[in-house]
Amino acid sequence: MSMRILFSTTPAFGHFLPLLPLARAFRRQGHDVAVVTAAGMAPFVEAEGFELLPAGPMPDALFAEVARRTGADPAYAPTPEGVAEFFAGVRVDLSADDAVIKAKSWQPHLIVTEACDFVGPLLATTLDVPHATLAFGPAIPAEFMTAMTMLVRSRYEERGLTPPDQSPSGRWLLDTCPPGLQFEGASPPPGVTRLPLRPEPHRSEQTPITDPSGGAAVPPAGERPRVLVTFGTVFADPGVVAPLLRSLSALDIEIVATLGFDGKPEEYALDSERVRLVPFLPLAQLLENVSAIVGHGGAGTTLGGLARGIPMVVVPQGADQFVQADRVVAAGAGLALHPGQNGPDAVAAALQRVLTEPEFAAAARRIGDETSAMPSPDQIAEQLVAALA
């Protein structure tokens, strides 16, 4: 029986991309897949061949409204109250009603949300359909989950709905975090079934992306160790990354550094032949032949890199990156440099350790082995469909 699977996500790449392997798995098995998120995500959703149900604004408008209401900056100064206002307050207020209209028309059999999405669970309650929550990294600290759960209650009540007592809610928690990276004792709330789900570095289903001249966007491996420097699509500030690249380029390594979406090579003023600046590319393509990663600690980069057994130096900038940074250190798979200790020379020294002290690579490989042993997206898609049949 073909089913209609609706994915609901915050309109940001760090939230959308971890959903793709499972969404693709459902499609491979003959099910209809749609995504409910902001219209600004249309080029990326439709490039995947999924139907878009547009609802709500993009993050710039959401952050502006959070600042207007509270003065908080949940991206660069995340507090439980500020993060809750973004995900469970403003985004629900500005997106949920449109999303309900679109979802009622589409009539899904199952809704899959991501861990910070509070629109999807409200849709599931409104439509009385089951939902699963996909966790895209280590468990979100309890103080953040509690703040979001409490704040969203009034949004349910004003619509005549019964709010969840806990988050994540729903029937299933799809946990993409390998055991070696997860908090000890982390488990879903009572009544929610945990299903491990193998995380996969983001990849394109088309041919590898090339640069404008037609050559490979990522050059073939050279003789020196290759290091990937990536601060994602949101936090790739040239003012932060350029001094870091200048310091790292003094090491005997070759560097592939991502520019994010809007970055331009001339903003970096680099003169080193050992640094290759590349535009936004699928992470799986960037990870080829990489010996170490230096980055912000986004969940996708962290889980994707460790899935390949690559150690890392994490320089968290905001959001949930401090959680990933601390878990990488706890796992022994890398080092983390927090604000106040993350100058370019300190990062270069940390990278030198990660490249030369074998215990970091050994720990990263252990997490890679754990990741490989987790159920695949195809297996989880089959399991969810069987449970609904």
PyMOL commands that set and color helices and strands:
alter all, ss='L'
color gray80, all
select helices_A, chain A and resi 13-28+39-47+59-70+80-106+119-127+142-157+179-181+238-248+265-267+283-286+299-307+321-331+344-356+358-372+377-388
alter helices_A, ss='H'
color red, helices_A
select strands_A, chain A and resi 4-8+32-37+51-54+110-114+131-135+172-175+193-196+226-230+254-258+275-278+292-295+312-314+334-336
alter strands_A, ss='S'
color yellow, strands_A
deselect
rebuild
show_as cartoon
